[in-house]
Amino acid sequence: MKNIELKNRDLDVLWHPCTQMKDHETLPLIPIKKAHGIYLEDFEGNRYIDGISSWWVNIFGHTNTYINEKIKEQLDTLEHVILAGFTHEQVVRLSERLVKLTPEGLEKCFYSDNGSSAVEVALKMSYHAHRNDGKKRTLFVSLTNSYHGETIGALSVGDVQLYKETYEPLLIRSVQTAVPKDMSIEAAVEAACGFETLCQEKAGEISAIILEPLVQGAGSMHMYHPEFLRLIRTICDKYDIHLIADEVMVGFGRTGKMFACEHANITPDFLVLSKGLTGGYLPLSTVLTTNAIYAKFYCDYSEHKAFLHSHSYTGNALACAAANATLDIFENENVIENNKVISQYMGEKLQKFRELSNVKEVRQTGMICAIELQGYTPEQRIGLKVYEYGLINGVLLRPLGHIVYFMPPYIITNREIDKMMDTAYEAIKTLE
Ligand SMILES: *Cc1c(COP(=O)(O)O)cnc(C)c1O
């Protein structure tokens, strides 16, 4: 009863993200009463495996005992304080740890409160750093099929037409270079050549290239070879172009290393982090950059070179406490190694999807597995059918169009993986 009551009250007053609200005339909205570990529970006692980590943020489960405890401790000490002119222990400690954990050479952290705003920070810093050097670089390059968030700047460098097209007249200047077409090294080399050609034409205008290392999330979980990152790094150095690595989705162990850039042994000029940063608890994001970039803004006030960007909740203490607790778990438990074992198991289970005639391709990078379906028109909304089948059977899957994917919290067990993946298999088989 409570389920229905909340649904009705909700639809009276809420407008949900990324949703055609009319869909909810037929598609039931699901009020969640509580959650623990990988399970969400509604008011009727139905439980759902959170197969997508609540939009890719939750890495150590819901109401995680340890993270809960650390946030509660912080709550009674300091909830928030202005970060201009003031500081606090959680943010200092978090920054020290991030500098240590991230690729060599990233030495300064700038905070904001979601992935999109952190992307904006990186774009503005890149442009501004060139400007402080006396260079006017107003063009940003990104990859075809990329996703970097929904605010105007972030949307401008994205390339998922579904989200972008409508707003095209409002967007800032950007140009797309081809993403490697598949996971082969040949595709990586070919795509990097395309970027080099673009640089030969426009290097003097380009401020930065922004990319999602290894996996393009909202762009259908498209994956490519790490060699691409190495080649892009070299080309950026050659043409004095910044490399912005948007690890909002792939950061914090998702790909089998702490950060995806490590697969290619590269250091970007800007590293953008959010989502898993607080274990999926609180909104927080950060941009890490080098001392070389930082130095370009460091001078007497009268030179007008400071980065005058801020958000009210910059470096929120509760969020930083959640992030520190999350990093404690990485430190105390063998998370990255365990993830490799889980990934292996998921990879084995992924194989049987290949037998289905409506499956075009399966692909995997670490703890991200994707199944591309074929033979459906967009109007058939095949992803929605898989979503509904999942819910009836206790699994939250949220396909991206015709791509069904799994991105569970790292604490999932083999039995739970069986349940999650077998349910998706049955859903896809039923639709064959
Ligand atoms: C989710 C995401 C963003 C945007 O983050 P929000 O917190 O949703 O604004 C940016 N880049 C990538 C790669 C993402 O997956």
The ligand as an SDF file (V2000), in Angstrom:
LIG
                    3D

 15 15  0  0  0  0  0  0  0  0999 V2000
   28.3250   10.3910  -14.9450 C   0  0  0  0  0  0  0  0  0  0  0  0
   29.4280   10.9600  -15.7350 C   0  0  0  0  0  0  0  0  0  0  0  0
   29.6650   12.3390  -15.7720 C   0  0  0  0  0  0  0  0  0  0  0  0
   28.7480   13.3420  -15.1180 C   0  0  0  0  0  0  0  0  0  0  0  0
   28.7010   13.2170  -13.7500 O   0  0  0  0  0  0  0  0  0  0  0  0
   27.4110   13.7720  -12.9510 P   0  0  0  0  0  0  0  0  0  0  0  0
   27.7840   13.5930  -11.5220 O   0  0  0  0  0  0  0  0  0  0  0  0
   26.2660   12.9050  -13.3730 O   0  0  0  0  0  0  0  0  0  0  0  0
   27.2370   15.1810  -13.3400 O   0  0  0  0  0  0  0  0  0  0  0  0
   30.7750   12.7920  -16.4650 C   0  0  0  0  0  0  0  0  0  0  0  0
   31.5910   11.9460  -17.0920 N   0  0  0  0  0  0  0  0  0  0  0  0
   31.3950   10.6240  -17.0850 C   0  0  0  0  0  0  0  0  0  0  0  0
   32.3630    9.7390  -17.7790 C   0  0  0  0  0  0  0  0  0  0  0  0
   30.3040   10.0860  -16.4260 C   0  0  0  0  0  0  0  0  0  0  0  0
   30.0770    8.7680  -16.4390 O   0  0  0  0  0  0  0  0  0  0  0  0
  1  2  1  0
  2  3  1  0
  2 14  2  0
  3  4  1  0
  3 10  2  0
  4  5  1  0
  5  6  1  0
  6  7  2  0
  6  8  1  0
  6  9  1  0
 10 11  1  0
 11 12  2  0
 12 13  1  0
 12 14  1  0
 14 15  1  0
M  END
$$$$
